[in-house]
Amino acid sequence: MTALPGARRVGETIANRMFSPPRRGHHRRPAEFGLDAAEATCTTPDGVDLHLWVIEPPSGGPGDTDGPGGPAGTAIVGHGIGLTKSASLRQAALLHEAGYGVVLYDHRNHGLSGHDAVRPGMADRFTLDIRAAADFAAARFGDERPVLAYGFSFSSFPSVYALRVESRIGAVVCDSGPASDIPGIVTRFAQAGALPLPRWILANPWGRQVVAACAARATALLAGEWPPPASQGALDRTPMLFVVGAGDAIMAADEVRAMAARYARARCVVLPGGHLESVKHDPEAYRATLTEFLEEFREEPR
């Protein structure tokens, strides 16, 4: 089909904007969740400075199985596309309550982190953010055990992708993702009104071509093998928990289940709520699901 005038250009512009969106400030602060956080930065292997909130583990807290002054574990916490680490403070508080030292990070091109030009290879470069945050967290807390990586929607993809090679990451929790169909996800983002495109425009051929061009450009910019084969790196050896809302209109529960089924030690739990909303919709079920996984991870042989 011949592209309608301007549809491809508009679609590709929107795709570029997805990976370098307009900056948002931090809309919540750690203190609002009872967390005492220090600001820090770390630098990725390709030279991008990431802005961090560092939350020391509680001393002798209820989840502190290693005794006073020693963390129950170390975790890094990401965020959804176009958001910042302030969107993930509820989950960070749950980890801290469980005795973890926590590092929250803004991805490149988000929040207070550095800029990275949008070009092919974004999947690998967003994954560098996670690996740099994990290295920083392990060094900061002096914890030689594997780090837990917590991803949300967009950051759930590089959290899993990071397991293609050996790293400090020993477990992954994903909220509202990941799924395998990148073009389908972009289309549902548009249908949910999460792209800078009026939803009504999707009903006409020009709008549908814009979304198709956006999906094609986003896939080309990522330039990664997705889903990564289970045989790569630590993918089949790493415990993974995928949490998805039953009403998620962007990351369908069946698709997230199918992703979990690809890897020997991944499982999917469906909770009430929509995209990135389960922790607020049913906080007790969310807490219980996370706590069970953390307890199992803590018992893993090191």
C-alpha positions, 0 to 999 in steps of 0.5 A, spaced: 500 500 500 502 506 498 503 511 504 499 517 504 502 523 505 506 525 511 504 518 515 511 515 515 514 521 517 509 523 522 510 515 525 517 515 525 517 522 529 513 519 534 517 513 534 523 517 535 520 521 541 518 514 545 525 513 546 527 520 548 520 523 550 519 530 553 522 530 560 518 530 566 520 532 573 519 527 579 512 528 581 513 524 588 519 524 593 522 518 597 520 521 603 512 521 602 513 513 602 517 513 608 524 512 605 530 516 606 534 517 599 541 520 597 542 522 590 547 519 586 550 518 579 553 512 575 556 512 568 554 507 563 559 503 559 557 508 553 558 514 557 551 516 559 550 519 567 544 516 570 541 519 576 539 515 582 536 515 588 540 510 593 536 507 599 540 504 604 537 497 607 534 497 614 538 495 620 535 489 623 528 490 620 523 485 619 526 482 612 533 483 614 535 476 615 542 477 615 542 481 621 543 488 623 546 492 618 546 487 613 541 487 607 536 482 605 538 483 598 540 488 593 535 491 588 535 496 582 528 499 580 526 502 573 520 505 571 515 506 565 517 509 558 516 517 559 516 516 566 521 517 572 523 513 578 518 517 582 513 512 579 516 506 582 516 509 589 511 504 592 515 498 589 521 501 592 518 501 599 516 494 599 523 492 597 525 496 603 520 493 607 523 486 606 530 488 608 533 490 601 538 496 599 534 499 593 537 503 587 532 507 583 534 510 576 532 514 571 533 511 564 537 515 559 533 520 556 528 520 562 528 524 568 535 527 570 539 522 567 543 524 561 542 524 553 543 519 548 541 520 541 536 516 538 539 511 533 539 504 532 541 499 538 537 502 543 535 495 546 542 494 547 543 501 550 537 501 555 540 495 557 547 498 559 543 502 564 540 496 568 547 493 568 550 500 570 545 500 576 546 493 578 554 494 578 553 501 582 548 498 587 552 491 588 558 496 590 554 501 594 551 496 599 558 491 599 553 485 597 556 480 593 550 476 592 546 477 585 542 483 584 534 483 583 532 488 577 525 490 577 522 493 571 516 496 569 512 496 562 518 499 558 523 497 562 521 490 563 524 489 556 531 491 558 531 487 565 530 481 561 534 482 555 540 484 560 540 476 562 543 475 555 550 475 558 552 474 565 552 480 569 550 481 577 543 480 576 540 474 579 533 475 579 528 479 575 521 482 577 517 485 571 510 489 572 506 490 566 510 486 561 514 484 557 510 481 551 513 479 545 509 483 539 513 490 539 508 492 533 502 490 537 504 493 543 505 500 539 498 499 536 495 498 543 499 504 546 496 508 541 489 506 542 490 507 549 492 514 548 499 513 550 502 516 544 502 524 542 496 522 537 488 523 538 485 516 538 480 518 534 485 518 528 486 511 528 479 510 525 482 513 518 487 510 513 492 515 515 492 514 522 493 507 521 499 508 517 502 513 522 501 507 527 504 502 523 510 507 521 511 508 528 511 501 530 516 499 524 521 505 526 520 503 534 522 496 532 528 498 527 531 503 533 531 497 538 535 493 533 535 487 538 533 480 538 526 479 541 524 475 545 531 473 546 532 465 546 532 461 552 539 458 551 542 465 551 546 467 557 542 466 564 535 467 561 533 459 563 537 459 569 534 466 572 528 466 577 523 471 574 516 474 576 512 477 571 506 481 574 500 483 569 493 486 571 487 482 568 485 489 565 491 491 562 490 494 555 497 495 553 500 488 555 495 483 555 495 478 560 495 472 555 501 475 552 505 476 558 504 469 560 506 466 553 513 470 555 514 467 561 512 460 558 519 461 554 523 461 560 524 455 565 524 459 571 519 465 569 512 465 572 506 470 571 501 472 576 495 476 574 492 481 579 486 485 578 488 492 575 490 495 569 497 497 566 501 499 572 495 499 576 495 493 580 500 495 586 494 501 587 488 497 585 490 491 590 496 493 594 495 487 599 495 481 593 501 485 590 505 485 596 504 478 597 506 476 590 512 480 591 514 477 598 513 470 596 518 471 590 523 475 594 523 469 600 524 464 594 529 468 591 533 469 598 533 461 599 537 460 592 543 457 593 549 462 591 
